[in-house]
Amino acid sequence: MPRPALLSTLVPTQAGLTPSAPRSGWLLARGPADVELETWRAAGDGVNVCRLPVRMDESYNVLKLQYQIERTPGMPSPFPGMDPYLEGYLWPDVHHALASEIRRQLAPQVRPRYAVRIEVATYHDDNPESEIGIMYPDVEIWRRRSAPQALAAMPTPLGADIAAAEQAPPITQPITVPLFDYEVRIATVEVYDAIQNQLITSIEIISPYNKREPGLATYREKQRRLREAGVHLLEIDLLRRGQRPVKTGAVFTDGEIFGAHYLITLVRSGANKLEAWPVNVQEQLPVVAVPLRSPDGDVPLALAAVLTTIYNDAGYDLSIDYAQNPPPPEFDAATRAWLCERVQDAGL
């Protein structure tokens, strides 16, 4: 059956058919009275427009169509690789979603010889100031109370104490600041030999806590223990801020590697070299190697597919305001222009 030309959905955004539009209503379209019912997507707007009962005004040959809006299964990120807007307050959720999806992708590839587990460590962040307003919420400082309020809060003196109290200077009220007590939960994906229950590969998703003191020193001590135990170490650093925990002379002097926005590195058991995948925000995330115990070969881990899956499943598009700047540090002018263009092209 012919499909009518929906006058008000030729340009869905102008018609108001966006994910924030009312979930039902009426549209006008020209076409035959016996059009079949169908569902189609208003391209680029993340909605499905489903025509339900059709009413016909024969004198004007106009269809009055009832519509319902349903979200498509997640709006994709406007960026081809890492979405820098995920580096802010959403990061704790992103971190744990990455670990779960990495395990889901790896487990079928390595079983039955290996088992993939998630280990969660909890730390108290004793130095969170650099994350306030980025990953942690802004701190509200309670202002000085006015003098009348201060006096009202003071205990009322009795008897002979009244004269002394009247001569005493009023107490200057302090600024009250909440004490920092942030708890950080960091998930690690671990590949174990299924028979001997021996740790073979550790996949570390770097957290902001790992990239500044005292967490940086704690993490580097973990790196040392893993290497001494003969464990492969795959590190995924999708955060631009902070100090990279990788500590190798070649990395510190290689601008292509250390100057990249994001960095994935692999140190194999017993190796004296580091394998690196530097990635900029304009680039797609790579497929990296996950080594196993010899003679078993590496298995691939498609990080682009991992990120796309968690972005859609979690609906991060619902929580991100792409009209704002991404979390710090600030990009250079050329990259900022590219980000703006990508956001505009996506209609966000």
N, C-alpha and C positions, 0 to 999 in steps of 0.2 A: 504494500500500500504506500502511496506517496507520503513523504514527510513534509509538513507545512513549514513555511518560512516564518520562524518565530521572530516577529519584528523586534521584540524587546530582548531577545537573547542573541541577536547578531553580534552585539558587543556586550557580553555578559556583565562586565564591570560597570558600564554605564547604566544597565538595567537594574543594578543593585543586587545581582545574583552572585554574591560572594559568600564565603563561609560565615560572615557575620550578618548576613541578611536574615529576615524572618524565615522560619522553616517552612512556611506554606503561604499560598496566596493565589492570585489570579494573574494571568498574562493574556494578551491579545495576539492573535496570529491569523493570517489569511490562509485559507485552504479548504479542502473538501470536508464535508461533515462526517465522513466515514473513515477518517484516518485511523490507523491502528495505534494501539497504545504501545509506547516504547520508552526506554530510558537511555539517555545519552549524557555525556559529560560536557559541561560548559568549559571548553578548553582553557586551561591556564588558571582557572579560578577555584579548583579543588572542590567542586560541588557536582552532584548528580541531579539533573532536573528530570523528574519523573512525571509525565502527563497522566493524569487520572481521569475522572469523568470529563467528557467533552460537551460543551453547550454550543449550540449553533444559532446565530442570528441570521436567518435566511435573507432578510431584506438587505443586509449589508455584506453578506457572505464572509462573516468574521467568526472565527472560533474563539470561544472564551475557555482557556485552558487552565485547569487547576494544577499547581505544581507543588512538589515537596522537595526540600533540599536535604541531601544527605552528604556528609563529608566523604571524600575519597579516602582510601586507607593511608592518610598522611601526606602532607605537602612535602616535596623533596627540598633539601637544602639548596640554596642558590649557588653553592660553591662546589667545584668538582672534587675537592679533597676534604681536608679538615675544615670544619666550620669554626672560625675564631670566636663566634658568639657562644660557643659551648665552653669556653675557657673560664667563664665567670662563675656565678652562683649555681649554675647547673652542673658544674664539674663533678661534685661528689656523686650525683646520680649517673652522670656519663661514665665515670670511672667504673662503677659497679656494673653498669650495663655492658660496657666493653668486656669486662672479665667474663660475664655470663655468656655473651655471644661468641667470644673466642673459644671458650670451652665447647659450646654447642657445635661450632664449625670443626674443631679439631678432633673431638671424641670419635666420630665415625671413621676418621682417617687412620687412627692409631690403634683401635681396638682389634683383636682381643689381647694383644701383647702389652698394651699400655693403658693406663687409666688417667683421666684428666680430672684434677681436683682444684677447688678454689680455697685458698687459705686467706683468712681475714685477720689482720693485725690491728690492734687498737692503740693509739698513741694520744697523749695529752699535748696539745699544741701550746708550748710555753712562750712562743714568740710569734703571735699571729698578726702583729700590727700591719705588716705589708699586705695582708689579705683582707683587711677591714674595708668594706665597701666593694670588694671584688668577689671573693668566694664566701666571705662571712658578711652578715648584714651590718649596715652602718650602726655605730655605737651612738646611742642617745645620751647626751650629757644633760643632766638635770641642772637647771640654772639656779643661781642664788635666789633664795627666797627673800621677799621684801622684808624690811625691818618690822612692820607690824606683825607679819606672819611669824617672824623669828621670836618676837616678844610673846606672841600668843602661845608659842610652843614651849616657852620656858615655864618651869614650875613657879607657882605663886608663893612668895615668901610670907611667913606668918610672924605676927607679933613684932618683937624687937628687930627681926631681920629685915623688916620693910625698909627702914631708913638706910641700912647698909646696901640693900639691893638697889635702891634708887640712885645711890652714889656710884655703884659699880658700872663700868662701861659695858655696853651690849656686846654679846659674842658675835663676831663676824661669821656669817654662815659660809661653809665651804662649798665648793663644787663637788657633787657626788658623781663618781664615775664607776660603772659596773666593773667588777674584776673579770678578766678574761679567763674563761674555762672552756675551751673548745676541745672536743674529742674528735679525733680523726680516725676513720676506719679505712684501711688500705687493703684492697684485694689483690692477690697474686694468683696467677694461673700456673699450676704445677702439673708436670707430666711425670707419672710414676711407672716404673716397671711393675706390671700387674702381678707377677709371680713373687718377686723378692720385695715388693713394696719399697723400692729404692727410688729416690728423687733423681730424675734424669735431666729435666729441663725446667728452668724457672722463667716464667714470662712476667716481667715486672712492668706494670703500667705506672709511669712516674707521676707522682702527685706533687702539688706545690710544697707540701711538707718535706718531700725528699730533696727539694732544690734550694733550701736555705737552712741555716743552723737553728736549732740543734739537730733537725731531722736529716740534714745532709751528711753529717758525720756518722749518724746512726745507720743511714743507708749504705754509705761506703764501707762500713764495717760488715754489713751483710754481704756486699759484693765480694769482699775478701774471703769470707767464710764459704761462700758458694764456690768460688774458684778453687780454694784449697780442698773442697770436697769433691772436685771433679764434675761439677754440675754445669751444663750449658746455661748461659745467661742471655736471654733476649729482652732488651729494654725498649719500651715504646714511650717516647716522650712527645706528647701532643700538646705541650704547653710552651708558650714563648717566654714567659717570665721566669725569673729565677736562674740559678746556676746549674748548668748541666752536670749531672753526677758522674758522667763518663770521665775518667781520669787517665788519659794516655797522651804521651808527648805529641804524637802525630796529630791527634785530634785538636789539641790546643793550638797548633800552628796552621791547621788547614782551614782556610776561610770558607771554602765551599761546604765543608761539613759543619763546622761550628757556627757559621753565619746563617745557616738555613733556619727557617721558622720552626721546623719540626725535625726530629731525628729519631730513627730506629737503629739500634745497634745490636750486634750479636758477638759474643765472645764464646767460642766453643771450648769444651773441656780440654785442658792441656794446651790450648793454642797460645801463641805469643803474638797474635795479631787480632785486630778488630775489624769486623765487617759492618759497614754503615750504609744506611739508606737516608740521605738528607732529602727533605721534602719542603717545598715552599707552599704557601697557601694557594697559589695558582695551579698547583699540580695535584694529580690524583694520588691517593695513598698507594704504596706499592704492595706487591705480593712478596712476602718475606719468607725466609726459610725457618722452619722449626726443626732442629736436629734431634735425633733420637740416639739410641745406643747402637754402636757399630755391631754388625754390618748393615743395620737398617738405614735406609736413606732418609733425607730430609722430607718433611711434608710441607706443603704450601699453606700459608695463612694469608688470605686476601683481606687486607685491612680496609680497603675501599668498601667491600661488601659488608664487612662488620659494621662500619660506621653508618652506612646507608640503612642497614636493618634496624639498628638501635634508634636512629633518628626517626624513622617511620613508626616503629613500634611504640616509642615513648611519646610521640607527638610533640617533639621539641619545638616545632614551628608555632605551637599554641602559646609557648612561654617566652618567645624571643621577639623583641621589638627591633626589627632591622632598620628602623628609622634612626636609631641611636648608634653611637660609635661602639665598636666591639670593645671588650675588656682590654686594659693595658697589658703590655706596653704598646705605644702608638706605632702604627705602620708608617713607612716612608710615604711621601706624597704620591708617587706613582702607584704604589700598592693600594693606598686609600682610594684613588680614582678608580682603580680596577674593581675594588670591592663595591663601590657605589654603582658602577655600571652593572655588575652582576645582580645586585639587589633590584635595580630598576628594571632590568630585563626580565626578572622573575615576577615583576608586578607587586613587589612587597613594600 
